Amino acid sequence: MSLFQKILLLLVIVGGVNWGIYGIWAFDAVGWLFGGSLSWLARAVFILVGLAAIALIPTLFMSKPSESRDAQ
């Protein structure tokens, strides 16, 4: 997994944790951290999380490289 994909995955995890917190306690952690859910900074984070999720869709269809190729 490349560094870029790891960053994308981290953003998606942040979004998932935020949704979990919102679902359990009705609290928007990203909005709270960045000055309200309608602030430009919080909206930018929401957009980045969404774009990261879209960018990771092709990884669902990638085949895992075989173990024998790694050993060579």
mmCIF file of the N, C-alpha and C atoms, coordinates in Angstrom:
data_MODEL
# 
_entry.id   MODEL 
# 
loop_
_atom_site.group_PDB 
_atom_site.id 
_atom_site.type_symbol 
_atom_site.label_atom_id 
_atom_site.label_alt_id 
_atom_site.label_comp_id 
_atom_site.label_asym_id 
_atom_site.label_entity_id 
_atom_site.label_seq_id 
_atom_site.pdbx_PDB_ins_code 
_atom_site.Cartn_x 
_atom_site.Cartn_y 
_atom_site.Cartn_z 
_atom_site.occupancy 
_atom_site.B_iso_or_equiv 
_atom_site.pdbx_formal_charge 
_atom_site.auth_seq_id 
_atom_site.auth_comp_id 
_atom_site.auth_asym_id 
_atom_site.auth_atom_id 
_atom_site.pdbx_PDB_model_num 
ATOM 1   N N  . MET A 1 1  ? 0.856   -1.173  0.000  1.00 0.00 ? 1  MET A N  1 
ATOM 2   C CA . MET A 1 1  ? 0.000   0.000   0.000  1.00 0.00 ? 1  MET A CA 1 
ATOM 3   C C  . MET A 1 1  ? 0.903   1.238   0.000  1.00 0.00 ? 1  MET A C  1 
ATOM 4   N N  . SER A 1 2  ? 0.617   2.138   -0.891 1.00 0.00 ? 2  SER A N  1 
ATOM 5   C CA . SER A 1 2  ? 1.443   3.335   -1.027 1.00 0.00 ? 2  SER A CA 1 
ATOM 6   C C  . SER A 1 2  ? 1.126   4.339   0.077  1.00 0.00 ? 2  SER A C  1 
ATOM 7   N N  . LEU A 1 3  ? 2.005   5.309   0.242  1.00 0.00 ? 3  LEU A N  1 
ATOM 8   C CA . LEU A 1 3  ? 1.803   6.357   1.242  1.00 0.00 ? 3  LEU A CA 1 
ATOM 9   C C  . LEU A 1 3  ? 0.529   7.137   0.939  1.00 0.00 ? 3  LEU A C  1 
ATOM 10  N N  . PHE A 1 4  ? 0.272   7.401   -0.336 1.00 0.00 ? 4  PHE A N  1 
ATOM 11  C CA . PHE A 1 4  ? -0.937  8.121   -0.737 1.00 0.00 ? 4  PHE A CA 1 
ATOM 12  C C  . PHE A 1 4  ? -2.183  7.360   -0.310 1.00 0.00 ? 4  PHE A C  1 
ATOM 13  N N  . GLN A 1 5  ? -2.201  6.054   -0.520 1.00 0.00 ? 5  GLN A N  1 
ATOM 14  C CA . GLN A 1 5  ? -3.348  5.245   -0.123 1.00 0.00 ? 5  GLN A CA 1 
ATOM 15  C C  . GLN A 1 5  ? -3.502  5.205   1.393  1.00 0.00 ? 5  GLN A C  1 
ATOM 16  N N  . LYS A 1 6  ? -2.399  5.212   2.109  1.00 0.00 ? 6  LYS A N  1 
ATOM 17  C CA . LYS A 1 6  ? -2.469  5.237   3.572  1.00 0.00 ? 6  LYS A CA 1 
ATOM 18  C C  . LYS A 1 6  ? -3.081  6.547   4.069  1.00 0.00 ? 6  LYS A C  1 
ATOM 19  N N  . ILE A 1 7  ? -2.728  7.654   3.426  1.00 0.00 ? 7  ILE A N  1 
ATOM 20  C CA . ILE A 1 7  ? -3.312  8.946   3.797  1.00 0.00 ? 7  ILE A CA 1 
ATOM 21  C C  . ILE A 1 7  ? -4.804  8.955   3.494  1.00 0.00 ? 7  ILE A C  1 
ATOM 22  N N  . LEU A 1 8  ? -5.178  8.424   2.334  1.00 0.00 ? 8  LEU A N  1 
ATOM 23  C CA . LEU A 1 8  ? -6.596  8.328   1.988  1.00 0.00 ? 8  LEU A CA 1 
ATOM 24  C C  . LEU A 1 8  ? -7.344  7.475   3.002  1.00 0.00 ? 8  LEU A C  1 
ATOM 25  N N  . LEU A 1 9  ? -6.758  6.358   3.387  1.00 0.00 ? 9  LEU A N  1 
ATOM 26  C CA . LEU A 1 9  ? -7.394  5.481   4.360  1.00 0.00 ? 9  LEU A CA 1 
ATOM 27  C C  . LEU A 1 9  ? -7.541  6.176   5.709  1.00 0.00 ? 9  LEU A C  1 
ATOM 28  N N  . LEU A 1 10 ? -6.548  6.936   6.111  1.00 0.00 ? 10 LEU A N  1 
ATOM 29  C CA . LEU A 1 10 ? -6.626  7.690   7.362  1.00 0.00 ? 10 LEU A CA 1 
ATOM 30  C C  . LEU A 1 10 ? -7.782  8.689   7.326  1.00 0.00 ? 10 LEU A C  1 
ATOM 31  N N  . LEU A 1 11 ? -7.939  9.382   6.209  1.00 0.00 ? 11 LEU A N  1 
ATOM 32  C CA . LEU A 1 11 ? -9.055  10.324  6.076  1.00 0.00 ? 11 LEU A CA 1 
ATOM 33  C C  . LEU A 1 11 ? -10.406 9.616   6.149  1.00 0.00 ? 11 LEU A C  1 
ATOM 34  N N  . VAL A 1 12 ? -10.506 8.451   5.519  1.00 0.00 ? 12 VAL A N  1 
ATOM 35  C CA . VAL A 1 12 ? -11.756 7.699   5.560  1.00 0.00 ? 12 VAL A CA 1 
ATOM 36  C C  . VAL A 1 12 ? -12.036 7.209   6.982  1.00 0.00 ? 12 VAL A C  1 
ATOM 37  N N  . ILE A 1 13 ? -11.009 6.814   7.700  1.00 0.00 ? 13 ILE A N  1 
ATOM 38  C CA . ILE A 1 13 ? -11.183 6.390   9.090  1.00 0.00 ? 13 ILE A CA 1 
ATOM 39  C C  . ILE A 1 13 ? -11.667 7.555   9.945  1.00 0.00 ? 13 ILE A C  1 
ATOM 40  N N  . VAL A 1 14 ? -11.085 8.741   9.736  1.00 0.00 ? 14 VAL A N  1 
ATOM 41  C CA . VAL A 1 14 ? -11.539 9.930   10.468 1.00 0.00 ? 14 VAL A CA 1 
ATOM 42  C C  . VAL A 1 14 ? -13.027 10.166  10.202 1.00 0.00 ? 14 VAL A C  1 
ATOM 43  N N  . GLY A 1 15 ? -13.430 10.047  8.952  1.00 0.00 ? 15 GLY A N  1 
ATOM 44  C CA . GLY A 1 15 ? -14.834 10.231  8.613  1.00 0.00 ? 15 GLY A CA 1 
ATOM 45  C C  . GLY A 1 15 ? -15.721 9.177   9.249  1.00 0.00 ? 15 GLY A C  1 
ATOM 46  N N  . GLY A 1 16 ? -15.264 7.938   9.257  1.00 0.00 ? 16 GLY A N  1 
ATOM 47  C CA . GLY A 1 16 ? -16.039 6.866   9.865  1.00 0.00 ? 16 GLY A CA 1 
ATOM 48  C C  . GLY A 1 16 ? -16.186 7.032   11.364 1.00 0.00 ? 16 GLY A C  1 
ATOM 49  N N  . VAL A 1 17 ? -15.099 7.429   12.020 1.00 0.00 ? 17 VAL A N  1 
ATOM 50  C CA . VAL A 1 17 ? -15.160 7.674   13.468 1.00 0.00 ? 17 VAL A CA 1 
ATOM 51  C C  . VAL A 1 17 ? -16.097 8.844   13.757 1.00 0.00 ? 17 VAL A C  1 
ATOM 52  N N  . ASN A 1 18 ? -16.035 9.887   12.939 1.00 0.00 ? 18 ASN A N  1 
ATOM 53  C CA . ASN A 1 18 ? -16.921 11.031  13.136 1.00 0.00 ? 18 ASN A CA 1 
ATOM 54  C C  . ASN A 1 18 ? -18.385 10.611  12.987 1.00 0.00 ? 18 ASN A C  1 
ATOM 55  N N  . TRP A 1 19 ? -18.681 9.781   11.974 1.00 0.00 ? 19 TRP A N  1 
ATOM 56  C CA . TRP A 1 19 ? -20.057 9.299   11.805 1.00 0.00 ? 19 TRP A CA 1 
ATOM 57  C C  . TRP A 1 19 ? -20.482 8.435   12.982 1.00 0.00 ? 19 TRP A C  1 
ATOM 58  N N  . GLY A 1 20 ? -19.570 7.614   13.500 1.00 0.00 ? 20 GLY A N  1 
ATOM 59  C CA . GLY A 1 20 ? -19.890 6.788   14.657 1.00 0.00 ? 20 GLY A CA 1 
ATOM 60  C C  . GLY A 1 20 ? -20.205 7.626   15.889 1.00 0.00 ? 20 GLY A C  1 
ATOM 61  N N  . ILE A 1 21 ? -19.383 8.640   16.119 1.00 0.00 ? 21 ILE A N  1 
ATOM 62  C CA . ILE A 1 21 ? -19.625 9.544   17.246 1.00 0.00 ? 21 ILE A CA 1 
ATOM 63  C C  . ILE A 1 21 ? -20.950 10.268  17.060 1.00 0.00 ? 21 ILE A C  1 
ATOM 64  N N  . TYR A 1 22 ? -21.210 10.691  15.840 1.00 0.00 ? 22 TYR A N  1 
ATOM 65  C CA . TYR A 1 22 ? -22.466 11.390  15.566 1.00 0.00 ? 22 TYR A CA 1 
ATOM 66  C C  . TYR A 1 22 ? -23.667 10.457  15.766 1.00 0.00 ? 22 TYR A C  1 
ATOM 67  N N  . GLY A 1 23 ? -23.526 9.220   15.336 1.00 0.00 ? 23 GLY A N  1 
ATOM 68  C CA . GLY A 1 23 ? -24.619 8.260   15.473 1.00 0.00 ? 23 GLY A CA 1 
ATOM 69  C C  . GLY A 1 23 ? -24.919 7.909   16.920 1.00 0.00 ? 23 GLY A C  1 
ATOM 70  N N  . ILE A 1 24 ? -23.887 7.819   17.733 1.00 0.00 ? 24 ILE A N  1 
ATOM 71  C CA . ILE A 1 24 ? -24.082 7.434   19.131 1.00 0.00 ? 24 ILE A CA 1 
ATOM 72  C C  . ILE A 1 24 ? -24.504 8.623   19.989 1.00 0.00 ? 24 ILE A C  1 
ATOM 73  N N  . TRP A 1 25 ? -23.794 9.732   19.867 1.00 0.00 ? 25 TRP A N  1 
ATOM 74  C CA . TRP A 1 25 ? -24.013 10.874  20.758 1.00 0.00 ? 25 TRP A CA 1 
ATOM 75  C C  . TRP A 1 25 ? -24.568 12.117  20.074 1.00 0.00 ? 25 TRP A C  1 
ATOM 76  N N  . ALA A 1 26 ? -24.851 12.069  18.781 1.00 0.00 ? 26 ALA A N  1 
ATOM 77  C CA . ALA A 1 26 ? -25.330 13.228  18.016 1.00 0.00 ? 26 ALA A CA 1 
ATOM 78  C C  . ALA A 1 26 ? -24.380 14.417  18.163 1.00 0.00 ? 26 ALA A C  1 
ATOM 79  N N  . PHE A 1 27 ? -23.075 14.109  18.115 1.00 0.00 ? 27 PHE A N  1 
ATOM 80  C CA . PHE A 1 27 ? -22.037 15.123  18.280 1.00 0.00 ? 27 PHE A CA 1 
ATOM 81  C C  . PHE A 1 27 ? -21.120 15.089  17.068 1.00 0.00 ? 27 PHE A C  1 
ATOM 82  N N  . ASP A 1 28 ? -20.985 16.205  16.368 1.00 0.00 ? 28 ASP A N  1 
ATOM 83  C CA . ASP A 1 28 ? -20.121 16.306  15.189 1.00 0.00 ? 28 ASP A CA 1 
ATOM 84  C C  . ASP A 1 28 ? -18.724 16.728  15.645 1.00 0.00 ? 28 ASP A C  1 
ATOM 85  N N  . ALA A 1 29 ? -17.827 15.738  15.792 1.00 0.00 ? 29 ALA A N  1 
ATOM 86  C CA . ALA A 1 29 ? -16.484 16.011  16.311 1.00 0.00 ? 29 ALA A CA 1 
ATOM 87  C C  . ALA A 1 29 ? -15.667 16.878  15.351 1.00 0.00 ? 29 ALA A C  1 
ATOM 88  N N  . VAL A 1 30 ? -15.773 16.621  14.050 1.00 0.00 ? 30 VAL A N  1 
ATOM 89  C CA . VAL A 1 30 ? -15.024 17.421  13.077 1.00 0.00 ? 30 VAL A CA 1 
ATOM 90  C C  . VAL A 1 30 ? -15.519 18.869  13.099 1.00 0.00 ? 30 VAL A C  1 
ATOM 91  N N  . GLY A 1 31 ? -16.815 19.046  13.126 1.00 0.00 ? 31 GLY A N  1 
ATOM 92  C CA . GLY A 1 31 ? -17.374 20.392  13.223 1.00 0.00 ? 31 GLY A CA 1 
ATOM 93  C C  . GLY A 1 31 ? -16.946 21.097  14.490 1.00 0.00 ? 31 GLY A C  1 
ATOM 94  N N  . TRP A 1 32 ? -16.936 20.372  15.590 1.00 0.00 ? 32 TRP A N  1 
ATOM 95  C CA . TRP A 1 32 ? -16.516 20.951  16.865 1.00 0.00 ? 32 TRP A CA 1 
ATOM 96  C C  . TRP A 1 32 ? -15.044 21.359  16.843 1.00 0.00 ? 32 TRP A C  1 
ATOM 97  N N  . LEU A 1 33 ? -14.203 20.498  16.253 1.00 0.00 ? 33 LEU A N  1 
ATOM 98  C CA . LEU A 1 33 ? -12.766 20.797  16.201 1.00 0.00 ? 33 LEU A CA 1 
ATOM 99  C C  . LEU A 1 33 ? -12.441 21.988  15.303 1.00 0.00 ? 33 LEU A C  1 
ATOM 100 N N  . PHE A 1 34 ? -13.239 22.171  14.250 1.00 0.00 ? 34 PHE A N  1 
ATOM 101 C CA . PHE A 1 34 ? -12.914 23.184  13.255 1.00 0.00 ? 34 PHE A CA 1 
ATOM 102 C C  . PHE A 1 34 ? -13.899 24.337  13.205 1.00 0.00 ? 34 PHE A C  1 
ATOM 103 N N  . GLY A 1 35 ? -14.593 24.617  14.310 1.00 0.00 ? 35 GLY A N  1 
ATOM 104 C CA . GLY A 1 35 ? -15.396 25.830  14.404 1.00 0.00 ? 35 GLY A CA 1 
ATOM 105 C C  . GLY A 1 35 ? -16.812 25.730  13.885 1.00 0.00 ? 35 GLY A C  1 
ATOM 106 N N  . GLY A 1 36 ? -17.424 24.576  14.007 1.00 0.00 ? 36 GLY A N  1 
ATOM 107 C CA . GLY A 1 36 ? -18.803 24.411  13.549 1.00 0.00 ? 36 GLY A CA 1 
ATOM 108 C C  . GLY A 1 36 ? -18.850 23.674  12.233 1.00 0.00 ? 36 GLY A C  1 
ATOM 109 N N  . SER A 1 37 ? -19.907 22.899  12.045 1.00 0.00 ? 37 SER A N  1 
ATOM 110 C CA . SER A 1 37 ? -19.983 22.052  10.847 1.00 0.00 ? 37 SER A CA 1 
ATOM 111 C C  . SER A 1 37 ? -20.161 22.846  9.566  1.00 0.00 ? 37 SER A C  1 
ATOM 112 N N  . LEU A 1 38 ? -20.521 24.127  9.674  1.00 0.00 ? 38 LEU A N  1 
ATOM 113 C CA . LEU A 1 38 ? -20.668 24.947  8.474  1.00 0.00 ? 38 LEU A CA 1 
ATOM 114 C C  . LEU A 1 38 ? -19.470 25.856  8.213  1.00 0.00 ? 38 LEU A C  1 
ATOM 115 N N  . SER A 1 39 ? -18.432 25.760  9.059  1.00 0.00 ? 39 SER A N  1 
ATOM 116 C CA . SER A 1 39 ? -17.246 26.577  8.814  1.00 0.00 ? 39 SER A CA 1 
ATOM 117 C C  . SER A 1 39 ? -16.524 26.063  7.565  1.00 0.00 ? 39 SER A C  1 
ATOM 118 N N  . TRP A 1 40 ? -15.771 26.931  6.927  1.00 0.00 ? 40 TRP A N  1 
ATOM 119 C CA . TRP A 1 40 ? -15.091 26.538  5.691  1.00 0.00 ? 40 TRP A CA 1 
ATOM 120 C C  . TRP A 1 40 ? -14.064 25.442  5.950  1.00 0.00 ? 40 TRP A C  1 
ATOM 121 N N  . LEU A 1 41 ? -13.433 25.447  7.126  1.00 0.00 ? 41 LEU A N  1 
ATOM 122 C CA . LEU A 1 41 ? -12.414 24.445  7.425  1.00 0.00 ? 41 LEU A CA 1 
ATOM 123 C C  . LEU A 1 41 ? -13.054 23.065  7.643  1.00 0.00 ? 41 LEU A C  1 
ATOM 124 N N  . ALA A 1 42 ? -14.153 23.014  8.383  1.00 0.00 ? 42 ALA A N  1 
ATOM 125 C CA . ALA A 1 42 ? -14.843 21.740  8.591  1.00 0.00 ? 42 ALA A CA 1 
ATOM 126 C C  . ALA A 1 42 ? -15.393 21.218  7.268  1.00 0.00 ? 42 ALA A C  1 
ATOM 127 N N  . ARG A 1 43 ? -15.943 22.095  6.457  1.00 0.00 ? 43 ARG A N  1 
ATOM 128 C CA . ARG A 1 43 ? -16.456 21.665  5.157  1.00 0.00 ? 43 ARG A CA 1 
ATOM 129 C C  . ARG A 1 43 ? -15.335 21.137  4.279  1.00 0.00 ? 43 ARG A C  1 
ATOM 130 N N  . ALA A 1 44 ? -14.148 21.749  4.362  1.00 0.00 ? 44 ALA A N  1 
ATOM 131 C CA . ALA A 1 44 ? -12.998 21.261  3.593  1.00 0.00 ? 44 ALA A CA 1 
ATOM 132 C C  . ALA A 1 44 ? -12.616 19.855  4.042  1.00 0.00 ? 44 ALA A C  1 
ATOM 133 N N  . VAL A 1 45 ? -12.651 19.604  5.353  1.00 0.00 ? 45 VAL A N  1 
ATOM 134 C CA . VAL A 1 45 ? -12.351 18.258  5.857  1.00 0.00 ? 45 VAL A CA 1 
ATOM 135 C C  . VAL A 1 45 ? -13.393 17.268  5.357  1.00 0.00 ? 45 VAL A C  1 
ATOM 136 N N  . PHE A 1 46 ? -14.670 17.643  5.408  1.00 0.00 ? 46 PHE A N  1 
ATOM 137 C CA . PHE A 1 46 ? -15.725 16.760  4.913  1.00 0.00 ? 46 PHE A CA 1 
ATOM 138 C C  . PHE A 1 46 ? -15.527 16.443  3.430  1.00 0.00 ? 46 PHE A C  1 
ATOM 139 N N  . ILE A 1 47 ? -15.150 17.438  2.652  1.00 0.00 ? 47 ILE A N  1 
ATOM 140 C CA . ILE A 1 47 ? -14.915 17.233  1.216  1.00 0.00 ? 47 ILE A CA 1 
ATOM 141 C C  . ILE A 1 47 ? -13.726 16.311  0.997  1.00 0.00 ? 47 ILE A C  1 
ATOM 142 N N  . LEU A 1 48 ? -12.640 16.515  1.756  1.00 0.00 ? 48 LEU A N  1 
ATOM 143 C CA . LEU A 1 48 ? -11.465 15.652  1.629  1.00 0.00 ? 48 LEU A CA 1 
ATOM 144 C C  . LEU A 1 48 ? -11.781 14.210  1.997  1.00 0.00 ? 48 LEU A C  1 
ATOM 145 N N  . VAL A 1 49 ? -12.576 14.022  3.040  1.00 0.00 ? 49 VAL A N  1 
ATOM 146 C CA . VAL A 1 49 ? -12.966 12.669  3.437  1.00 0.00 ? 49 VAL A CA 1 
ATOM 147 C C  . VAL A 1 49 ? -13.783 12.009  2.332  1.00 0.00 ? 49 VAL A C  1 
ATOM 148 N N  . GLY A 1 50 ? -14.708 12.741  1.754  1.00 0.00 ? 50 GLY A N  1 
ATOM 149 C CA . GLY A 1 50 ? -15.514 12.198  0.662  1.00 0.00 ? 50 GLY A CA 1 
ATOM 150 C C  . GLY A 1 50 ? -14.678 11.858  -0.558 1.00 0.00 ? 50 GLY A C  1 
ATOM 151 N N  . LEU A 1 51 ? -13.764 12.739  -0.923 1.00 0.00 ? 51 LEU A N  1 
ATOM 152 C CA . LEU A 1 51 ? -12.891 12.472  -2.068 1.00 0.00 ? 51 LEU A CA 1 
ATOM 153 C C  . LEU A 1 51 ? -11.974 11.281  -1.802 1.00 0.00 ? 51 LEU A C  1 
ATOM 154 N N  . ALA A 1 52 ? -11.501 11.159  -0.560 1.00 0.00 ? 52 ALA A N  1 
ATOM 155 C CA . ALA A 1 52 ? -10.657 10.017  -0.197 1.00 0.00 ? 52 ALA A CA 1 
ATOM 156 C C  . ALA A 1 52 ? -11.432 8.712   -0.345 1.00 0.00 ? 52 ALA A C  1 
ATOM 157 N N  . ALA A 1 53 ? -12.687 8.709   0.085  1.00 0.00 ? 53 ALA A N  1 
ATOM 158 C CA . ALA A 1 53 ? -13.510 7.507   -0.050 1.00 0.00 ? 53 ALA A CA 1 
ATOM 159 C C  . ALA A 1 53 ? -13.701 7.136   -1.516 1.00 0.00 ? 53 ALA A C  1 
ATOM 160 N N  . ILE A 1 54 ? -13.960 8.127   -2.348 1.00 0.00 ? 54 ILE A N  1 
ATOM 161 C CA . ILE A 1 54 ? -14.126 7.872   -3.777 1.00 0.00 ? 54 ILE A CA 1 
ATOM 162 C C  . ILE A 1 54 ? -12.828 7.354   -4.389 1.00 0.00 ? 54 ILE A C  1 
ATOM 163 N N  . ALA A 1 55 ? -11.701 7.941   -3.985 1.00 0.00 ? 55 ALA A N  1 
ATOM 164 C CA . ALA A 1 55 ? -10.413 7.538   -4.537 1.00 0.00 ? 55 ALA A CA 1 
ATOM 165 C C  . ALA A 1 55 ? -10.027 6.117   -4.127 1.00 0.00 ? 55 ALA A C  1 
ATOM 166 N N  . LEU A 1 56 ? -10.550 5.629   -3.000 1.00 0.00 ? 56 LEU A N  1 
ATOM 167 C CA . LEU A 1 56 ? -10.212 4.277   -2.545 1.00 0.00 ? 56 LEU A CA 1 
ATOM 168 C C  . LEU A 1 56 ? -11.090 3.191   -3.161 1.00 0.00 ? 56 LEU A C  1 
ATOM 169 N N  . ILE A 1 57 ? -12.131 3.566   -3.873 1.00 0.00 ? 57 ILE A N  1 
ATOM 170 C CA . ILE A 1 57 ? -13.023 2.563   -4.469 1.00 0.00 ? 57 ILE A CA 1 
ATOM 171 C C  . ILE A 1 57 ? -12.260 1.585   -5.371 1.00 0.00 ? 57 ILE A C  1 
ATOM 172 N N  . PRO A 1 58 ? -11.348 2.037   -6.235 1.00 0.00 ? 58 PRO A N  1 
ATOM 173 C CA . PRO A 1 58 ? -10.644 1.063   -7.094 1.00 0.00 ? 58 PRO A CA 1 
ATOM 174 C C  . PRO A 1 58 ? -9.831  0.028   -6.320 1.00 0.00 ? 58 PRO A C  1 
ATOM 175 N N  . THR A 1 59 ? -9.412  0.341   -5.095 1.00 0.00 ? 59 THR A N  1 
ATOM 176 C CA . THR A 1 59 ? -8.634  -0.641  -4.330 1.00 0.00 ? 59 THR A CA 1 
ATOM 177 C C  . THR A 1 59 ? -9.473  -1.851  -3.946 1.00 0.00 ? 59 THR A C  1 
ATOM 178 N N  . LEU A 1 60 ? -10.792 -1.718  -3.971 1.00 0.00 ? 60 LEU A N  1 
ATOM 179 C CA . LEU A 1 60 ? -11.652 -2.872  -3.695 1.00 0.00 ? 60 LEU A CA 1 
ATOM 180 C C  . LEU A 1 60 ? -11.528 -3.929  -4.775 1.00 0.00 ? 60 LEU A C  1 
ATOM 181 N N  . PHE A 1 61 ? -11.164 -3.527  -5.968 1.00 0.00 ? 61 PHE A N  1 
ATOM 182 C CA . PHE A 1 61 ? -11.129 -4.434  -7.103 1.00 0.00 ? 61 PHE A CA 1 
ATOM 183 C C  . PHE A 1 61 ? -9.714  -4.847  -7.502 1.00 0.00 ? 61 PHE A C  1 
ATOM 184 N N  . MET A 1 62 ? -8.708  -4.393  -6.771 1.00 0.00 ? 62 MET A N  1 
ATOM 185 C CA . MET A 1 62 ? -7.331  -4.776  -7.059 1.00 0.00 ? 62 MET A CA 1 
ATOM 186 C C  . MET A 1 62 ? -7.058  -6.169  -6.515 1.00 0.00 ? 62 MET A C  1 
ATOM 187 N N  . SER A 1 63 ? -6.339  -6.950  -7.289 1.00 0.00 ? 63 SER A N  1 
ATOM 188 C CA . SER A 1 63 ? -5.969  -8.277  -6.793 1.00 0.00 ? 63 SER A CA 1 
ATOM 189 C C  . SER A 1 63 ? -4.698  -8.156  -5.973 1.00 0.00 ? 63 SER A C  1 
ATOM 190 N N  . LYS A 1 64 ? -4.620  -8.964  -4.961 1.00 0.00 ? 64 LYS A N  1 
ATOM 191 C CA . LYS A 1 64 ? -3.437  -8.960  -4.093 1.00 0.00 ? 64 LYS A CA 1 
ATOM 192 C C  . LYS A 1 64 ? -2.297  -9.649  -4.831 1.00 0.00 ? 64 LYS A C  1 
ATOM 193 N N  . PRO A 1 65 ? -1.106  -9.051  -4.811 1.00 0.00 ? 65 PRO A N  1 
ATOM 194 C CA . PRO A 1 65 ? 0.024   -9.712  -5.495 1.00 0.00 ? 65 PRO A CA 1 
ATOM 195 C C  . PRO A 1 65 ? 0.324   -11.051 -4.811 1.00 0.00 ? 65 PRO A C  1 
ATOM 196 N N  . SER A 1 66 ? 0.721   -12.018 -5.612 1.00 0.00 ? 66 SER A N  1 
ATOM 197 C CA . SER A 1 66 ? 0.989   -13.350 -5.050 1.00 0.00 ? 66 SER A CA 1 
ATOM 198 C C  . SER A 1 66 ? 2.231   -13.325 -4.181 1.00 0.00 ? 66 SER A C  1 
ATOM 199 N N  . GLU A 1 67 ? 2.277   -14.235 -3.238 1.00 0.00 ? 67 GLU A N  1 
ATOM 200 C CA . GLU A 1 67 ? 3.408   -14.318 -2.308 1.00 0.00 ? 67 GLU A CA 1 
ATOM 201 C C  . GLU A 1 67 ? 4.677   -14.735 -3.042 1.00 0.00 ? 67 GLU A C  1 
ATOM 202 N N  . SER A 1 68 ? 4.573   -15.524 -4.097 1.00 0.00 ? 68 SER A N  1 
ATOM 203 C CA . SER A 1 68 ? 5.753   -16.009 -4.796 1.00 0.00 ? 68 SER A CA 1 
ATOM 204 C C  . SER A 1 68 ? 6.479   -14.882 -5.517 1.00 0.00 ? 68 SER A C  1 
ATOM 205 N N  . ARG A 1 69 ? 5.762   -13.898 -6.006 1.00 0.00 ? 69 ARG A N  1 
ATOM 206 C CA . ARG A 1 69 ? 6.413   -12.777 -6.690 1.00 0.00 ? 69 ARG A CA 1 
ATOM 207 C C  . ARG A 1 69 ? 7.199   -11.929 -5.702 1.00 0.00 ? 69 ARG A C  1 
ATOM 208 N N  . ASP A 1 70 ? 6.730   -11.821 -4.458 1.00 0.00 ? 70 ASP A N  1 
ATOM 209 C CA . ASP A 1 70 ? 7.444   -11.047 -3.451 1.00 0.00 ? 70 ASP A CA 1 
ATOM 210 C C  . ASP A 1 70 ? 8.747   -11.721 -3.050 1.00 0.00 ? 70 ASP A C  1 
ATOM 211 N N  . ALA A 1 71 ? 8.784   -13.042 -3.074 1.00 0.00 ? 71 ALA A N  1 
ATOM 212 C CA . ALA A 1 71 ? 9.972   -13.784 -2.655 1.00 0.00 ? 71 ALA A CA 1 
ATOM 213 C C  . ALA A 1 71 ? 11.082  -13.727 -3.690 1.00 0.00 ? 71 ALA A C  1 
ATOM 214 N N  . GLN A 1 72 ? 10.739  -13.476 -4.948 1.00 0.00 ? 72 GLN A N  1 
ATOM 215 C CA . GLN A 1 72 ? 11.752  -13.482 -6.015 1.00 0.00 ? 72 GLN A CA 1 
ATOM 216 C C  . GLN A 1 72 ? 12.565  -12.250 -6.052 1.00 0.00 ? 72 GLN A C  1 
# 
